[in-house]
Structure formats: structure tokens, C-alpha cells
């Protein structure tokens, strides 16, 4: 029995607006922050376990994949912060026009990238 109803667009046809992508990214960075914080707690436990454990942790932190994960954690933290500031602006009842939403999304992306690079330069 054929249906004469239109079929809903799926992800191969429908493209998410930038604000939708930012919203999904905010949730994903939140999950990444939880995983990263568990890693930080693990490092603190290693520090507490004595000098040998601390030295093993220090040698592990020298590997490139671990450094990349650290940089990703820093980016997730700063991106999450920038998006949180955007939500605070929304809480005031401002910036809900389509043009403003897109402009603020772009500002959020660039600000988080620039702040991440500055943070990594200072830390490393």
C-alpha cells in the first residue's frame, strides 16, 4: 500500500545549521571533559602513590598521542566555556535573531581556537 505522505528528510539530504552543529559539539565536549577529568584524577592518584608511580606517569605524558589528548581536553574545556558564555547571553533574552546566532557561533569557534592556542603556548 503506497503512502502519499512526504518522507522526512534524513541527514544525507538535510544539513544542520551551524548553531545545531555547535549545540551537538557542546554536548560532545562535555562528555570529553568528563573523560578528561577522570584522567586528571588518575594522574593525581599516581602522584599520591609515590615517586616511582609519578615518574612512570611523567614518562607516559611525553608520548605524542597523550599530548594530543591533552590539547583536545584543553580545547574542549575552552569551547565549553565559550558556549556557556553564549548561553548566559541568551539568558538575558538577547541575540536570538538568525544572523546574530550565526555570528555568535562563528565568534565562539574562533575564540575557542585562539584561546586554546594561547593556553597551549603558555603551558608548553
Secondary structure as UniProt FT lines:
FT   TURN            11..13
FT   HELIX           18..48
FT   HELIX           51..60
FT   TURN            61..62
FT   HELIX           64..91
FT   TURN            92..93
FT   HELIX           98..123
//
